[in-house]
Amino acid sequence: MKFEHVAFNVPDARAHAAWLATNLGFTIVRANPEPPYMHFLADETGRVVLEVYTNPKAAIPDYPNQPPLVLHFALAVTDAVAEGARLVRAGATLFSDTPQPDGTRFVMVRDPWGLPLQLCQRAQPFPMP
């Protein structure tokens, strides 16, 4: 099997997808203009990794008040502090900045809707295809 995507029910999928594309460099590869406004976004590798949608048939999680250890998605970055600051200027809020003993740095921010994003600057990056 191959990982295809992970999905989040959000209050405003169209605005959320636009923010993610503008600020994370993701590309909207498929969008439904009708409810539930499914938007599929690909990262810089071109793989579809994230779907946001607004579906009233299910409760939208309370992302702003949910601890990020319950749910977050992580992004590999070269400078977690600089990227975190840039995202805060774009409307995110800083949640935590956690340096690790091996030089790894984890910066957790919440996007404007409260969805946690972890910026991972790893001393030993994961192998990527």
C-alpha positions in Angstrom: 0.0 0.0 0.0 1.0 3.6 -0.5 -0.1 6.5 1.7 -2.6 8.7 -0.2 -3.9 11.4 2.1 -5.2 12.5 5.5 -8.3 14.6 5.9 -9.5 17.3 8.2 -13.1 18.6 8.6 -12.6 22.4 9.0 -15.0 25.3 9.3 -14.1 26.9 5.9 -12.3 24.5 3.6 -12.0 27.0 0.8 -10.3 29.7 2.9 -8.2 27.0 4.8 -6.9 25.5 1.5 -6.0 28.9 0.2 -4.0 29.7 3.3 -2.2 26.4 3.3 -1.4 26.8 -0.4 -0.1 30.4 0.1 1.8 29.8 3.3 3.0 26.2 3.1 3.7 26.2 -0.6 1.2 23.4 -1.1 -0.6 23.1 -4.5 -4.3 22.6 -4.7 -4.5 19.6 -7.0 -8.3 19.0 -6.8 -11.1 21.2 -5.5 -14.8 20.7 -5.4 -16.7 24.0 -5.6 -19.8 22.4 -4.1 -20.3 21.4 -0.5 -18.5 19.8 1.3 -15.8 21.8 -0.6 -13.2 19.1 -0.6 -9.7 20.4 -1.4 -6.8 18.1 -1.9 -3.3 19.7 -1.5 0.0 18.3 -2.5 3.3 19.2 -0.9 6.4 20.2 -2.9 7.0 16.6 -3.9 3.7 16.5 -5.8 2.2 13.8 -3.6 -1.3 14.4 -2.4 -1.0 14.5 1.4 -3.8 16.6 2.8 -7.5 17.1 2.3 -9.6 19.8 3.9 -13.4 19.8 3.7 -16.4 21.3 5.4 -19.0 18.6 6.1 -21.8 19.4 8.5 -22.6 15.7 8.7 -19.8 15.4 11.2 -18.7 17.6 14.1 -15.7 19.9 13.3 -13.1 19.1 16.0 -12.3 21.9 18.4 -8.8 22.3 17.0 -8.0 25.5 18.9 -8.6 23.9 22.3 -7.3 20.4 21.5 -3.8 19.6 22.7 -1.4 19.3 19.6 -0.3 15.9 21.0 -3.8 14.6 20.2 -3.5 15.7 16.5 -1.1 17.6 14.4 0.5 17.3 11.0 4.2 17.8 10.6 6.3 19.4 7.9 10.0 19.0 7.3 11.8 22.4 7.3 15.4 23.6 7.3 14.9 26.4 9.8 11.9 25.7 12.2 12.3 29.0 14.1 12.3 31.2 10.9 9.4 29.2 9.3 7.4 29.5 12.6 8.0 33.2 12.7 6.9 33.6 9.0 3.7 31.6 9.7 2.9 33.7 12.7 3.2 36.8 10.5 0.7 35.1 8.2 -1.9 34.6 10.9 -0.7 31.4 12.8 -0.1 31.4 16.5 3.0 30.0 18.2 2.3 27.1 20.5 5.7 25.8 21.4 9.4 25.7 20.4 11.1 22.6 21.6 14.9 22.1 21.0 16.0 18.5 21.4 19.4 17.4 22.8 20.5 16.0 19.3 20.0 19.4 17.6 16.5 18.6 16.3 14.0 21.5 16.7 10.2 21.2 16.8 8.2 24.4 16.5 4.5 23.9 16.9 2.1 26.6 15.5 -1.6 26.7 15.1 -2.9 27.9 11.7 -5.6 30.6 11.8 -8.3 27.9 12.4 -6.4 26.3 15.3 -5.1 23.3 13.4 -1.7 22.4 14.8 1.3 22.3 12.4 4.6 20.9 13.6 7.7 22.3 11.9 10.4 19.7 12.1 14.0 20.6 11.7 15.6 17.2 12.3 19.3 16.7 13.0 18.9 13.4 11.3 16.2 13.9 8.5 13.9 11.1 7.7 14.9 9.4 4.4 12.7 10.8 1.7 12.1 9.2 -1.7 
